[in-house]
Each structure stands twice: as structure tokens, then as C-alpha cells.
């Protein structure tokens, strides 16, 4: 296949400056696949990177890490893939050789690679990824749904970090895409779920759970999962826990977290972190294909790549009418 020598890409050049540019089409390394982007969803962390760059990404950088597409070229040391194959991508790239990888915690790798962070991401016509971080995608599954592979995988991790939730009352704090997915997966795991959020539109799109835009009763739940980057929400989650309850920190809180250490002590509460996922790619892929979860309904807007300014504005400001926004690409690009 003859590939163009250059491609269109969205590059973060400085804080607040996301620009459409032309870059050389990447060449895959021996253990990588070259993938034609067909659908890339906008993550809340993309918006944070543009506004604040909290992880200190070296700029300029092509962002985008929730992606699905089509293999166009395979590195010499890849296997199980061929050109034309539909695929979904996980953005995290463990090194395989550090102390944490040796312990089996590749998701906490000390030399972790990540699309859109230390390497160019998927808001481009083509991108590369190590082949073991890619999964074949059933042709019947829309590429926009395939792009949710990593969001579902990390949401599975959040439920796993909550422990056995069967028959337990679980509070999910946050009504965004991750709060939605986590709530549905917790319900599937047997929990009695309540979701606290601000937007009636978003809360109405989470089936089979109790929702509230008000205050959660104190000491009424056994597990709380923080799915919004808010110190106030963290404080509310701790207040809602029964004695020996557990708070799962799924979303990072940028400011010093406010909590009452005496209450933590007296009620024997637990706070656990949740970052990336412990090789839940295949379980996530099964979830994407599960019609009872209806994860395609998360994607409320699908816009062609040329309309990227509108897509990012909608993801950033349209919480009253949008949930997950996807950019779509043509195979002819």
C-alpha cells in the first residue's frame, strides 16, 4: 500500500494552543503497527492536557489515546495482525523490565509509555502502537465503540479496586463518561448503585441505577468511587461511607485533598488508588460487544475530523447535551 508521506494531525503546541498541522506519516518500529485512525474519542484528560498540562507533557505533542482504526503496516516482529484488520488500541505501554513490571504491575510501570504523552497519539490520520497493546476488533462493532476499549478497561479496574460489591450499596461520584461506565459495570457486578452528579441529561443516560443531583446521605454507602476531579466530591464520598467503607480514587484530585483524618481513624475507613488497569483489555473488549451494557449510547456525538474545533468545544462546554464526543476519519485519508 502506498502511504502519503505526510498526514494531518492535531498538535498541542503550548497551553491552550491545539493546532491542525501536517507531520510526516510515522514509520512503525519492528514491534509496532501503523494504524489508520478511524475513530478517536475525546477524553477529559485531553481537555486537562490542553488547559493545564498537569503531567508535564513535552510539547509539541500530538494528543489522543482512545482510538480504533485499521492496520496498514506491520513491523517485522509483530504477529497476529495483518493490513486491513480492524483494531482497538490501549494507550499504556509498560516497559516490561522495571521493578513494578517484574512484580506483575505493568500498569504501574516506572518507565511507562503512553500515547499522547511520551509519544504522538491518535488525533492524526495515522499513528503507531506496540502490537501487544492492540486488539482485533469485530467488524460488526462500530469503530467509535472500539475506541472505548481503554475507558472500559480502566473502569473495570475501578470496580475491581472496590472489592466484592455484590449486594453492597455503591456510590459513584460523577456523571461523566467514566462515572457512567463505572456505574454500569458495578451494577453488572451485583452492586446497588447510586450516581451523584450535576447534569440531569447525563444522569438520565445511566440505566438501572439510582441518581441524585443533591446531597448523599451521610454514612449510607459501603463503597464510594470518585469519578470526578473534585476535592469537594472526595470529601462528600468520605462522608457518605459507613464505618469500614472504602473510597476508590479513580479521578485525580489536583488540589490538596480535604479529609478528616480523625473520622478516617474512628470509622476505620479505607482510601485506595486506581490508576490504569491490570491487563483488562480482553475483558473490556467483551464488554464492548455486550448488548446489555449498550456502551454505544455513551457516544452522543460523532463529528468528522475536519470539525475538530466544534468537537472539542462540545466536549469541554456541552455537558448539558453531550456525553462522549468522537472524531471520525475517512478510510480515504
ChimeraX attribute file (.defattr): number of C-alpha atoms within 10 A of each C-alpha:
attribute: neighborCount
match mode: 1-to-1
recipient: residues
	/A:1	6
	/A:2	5
	/A:3	11
	/A:4	9
	/A:5	11
	/A:6	14
	/A:7	17
	/A:8	18
	/A:9	25
	/A:10	23
	/A:11	25
	/A:12	23
	/A:13	15
	/A:14	17
	/A:15	13
	/A:16	14
	/A:17	12
	/A:18	19
	/A:19	15
	/A:20	17
	/A:21	13
	/A:22	15
	/A:23	16
	/A:24	12
	/A:25	19
	/A:26	15
	/A:27	16
	/A:28	18
	/A:29	16
	/A:30	13
	/A:31	16
	/A:32	23
	/A:33	30
	/A:34	24
	/A:35	29
	/A:36	27
	/A:37	28
	/A:38	29
	/A:39	31
	/A:40	29
	/A:41	29
	/A:42	24
	/A:43	22
	/A:44	16
	/A:45	16
	/A:46	21
	/A:47	17
	/A:48	15
	/A:49	21
	/A:50	18
	/A:51	14
	/A:52	14
	/A:53	18
	/A:54	11
	/A:55	10
	/A:56	10
	/A:57	15
	/A:58	13
	/A:59	14
	/A:60	13
	/A:61	21
	/A:62	27
	/A:63	27
	/A:64	25
	/A:65	28
	/A:66	28
	/A:67	34
	/A:68	32
	/A:69	31
	/A:70	24
	/A:71	23
	/A:72	19
	/A:73	20
	/A:74	23
	/A:75	18
	/A:76	12
	/A:77	11
	/A:78	16
	/A:79	13
	/A:80	10
	/A:81	19
	/A:82	14
	/A:83	14
	/A:84	13
	/A:85	17
	/A:86	24
	/A:87	24
	/A:88	30
	/A:89	29
	/A:90	27
	/A:91	24
	/A:92	23
	/A:93	18
	/A:94	20
	/A:95	16
	/A:96	16
	/A:97	13
	/A:98	16
	/A:99	14
	/A:100	17
	/A:101	18
	/A:102	12
	/A:103	11
	/A:104	13
	/A:105	17
	/A:106	24
	/A:107	18
	/A:108	19
	/A:109	21
	/A:110	16
	/A:111	16
	/A:112	17
	/A:113	15
	/A:114	18
	/A:115	24
	/A:116	23
	/A:117	22
	/A:118	16
	/A:119	16
	/A:120	24
	/A:121	26
	/A:122	30
	/A:123	29
	/A:124	26
	/A:125	25
	/A:126	27
	/A:127	28
	/A:128	27
	/A:129	25
	/A:130	20
	/A:131	21
	/A:132	15
	/A:133	17
	/A:134	19
	/A:135	21
	/A:136	18
	/A:137	24
	/A:138	15
	/A:139	10
	/A:140	7
	/A:141	13
	/A:142	17
	/A:143	24
	/A:144	25
	/A:145	25
	/A:146	31
	/A:147	28
	/A:148	30
	/A:149	29
	/A:150	24
	/A:151	21
	/A:152	25
	/A:153	23
	/A:154	24
	/A:155	28
	/A:156	24
	/A:157	19
	/A:158	28
	/A:159	24
	/A:160	18
	/A:161	20
	/A:162	24
	/A:163	11
	/A:164	14
	/A:165	21
	/A:166	14
	/A:167	12
	/A:168	16
	/A:169	19
	/A:170	28
	/A:171	28
	/A:172	26
	/A:173	31
	/A:174	26
	/A:175	30
	/A:176	21
	/A:177	23
	/A:178	27
	/A:179	26
	/A:180	25
	/A:181	22
	/A:182	28
	/A:183	32
	/A:184	22
	/A:185	21
	/A:186	27
	/A:187	23
	/A:188	16
	/A:189	15
	/A:190	14
	/A:191	22
	/A:192	20
	/A:193	27
	/A:194	21
	/A:195	25
	/A:196	24
	/A:197	22
	/A:198	16
	/A:199	16
	/A:200	15
	/A:201	14
	/A:202	21
	/A:203	22
	/A:204	13
	/A:205	15
	/A:206	21
	/A:207	14
	/A:208	14
	/A:209	18
	/A:210	15
	/A:211	20
	/A:212	16
	/A:213	13
	/A:214	9
	/A:215	10
	/A:216	20
	/A:217	11
	/A:218	13
	/A:219	15
	/A:220	16
	/A:221	24
	/A:222	20
	/A:223	29
	/A:224	28
	/A:225	31
	/A:226	30
	/A:227	29
	/A:228	23
	/A:229	18
	/A:230	18
	/A:231	18
	/A:232	13
	/A:233	21
	/A:234	26
	/A:235	15
	/A:236	21
	/A:237	27
	/A:238	28
	/A:239	20
	/A:240	22
	/A:241	26
	/A:242	17
	/A:243	18
	/A:244	15
	/A:245	22
	/A:246	24
	/A:247	26
	/A:248	25
	/A:249	23
	/A:250	26
	/A:251	22
	/A:252	17
	/A:253	17
	/A:254	10
	/A:255	9
	/A:256	7
	/A:257	14
	/A:258	14
	/A:259	16
	/A:260	11
	/A:261	10
	/A:262	9
	/A:263	13
	/A:264	17
	/A:265	12
	/A:266	10
	/A:267	15
	/A:268	13
	/A:269	18
	/A:270	16
	/A:271	14
	/A:272	13
	/A:273	14
	/A:274	20
	/A:275	16
	/A:276	20
	/A:277	22
	/A:278	16
	/A:279	17
	/A:280	18
	/A:281	22
	/A:282	12
	/A:283	13
	/A:284	21
	/A:285	22
	/A:286	10
	/A:287	19
	/A:288	23
	/A:289	19
	/A:290	11
	/A:291	9
	/A:292	10
	/A:293	16
	/A:294	14
	/A:295	19
	/A:296	17
	/A:297	13
	/A:298	22
	/A:299	17
	/A:300	12
	/A:301	17
	/A:302	17
	/A:303	15
	/A:304	15
	/A:305	23
	/A:306	13
	/A:307	12
	/A:308	18
	/A:309	12
	/A:310	13
	/A:311	22
	/A:312	19
	/A:313	12
	/A:314	19
	/A:315	22
	/A:316	17
	/A:317	10
	/A:318	13
	/A:319	17
	/A:320	12
	/A:321	14
	/A:322	19
	/A:323	22
	/A:324	23
	/A:325	25
	/A:326	29
	/A:327	23
	/A:328	25
	/A:329	20
	/A:330	12
	/A:331	11
	/A:332	5
	/A:333	13
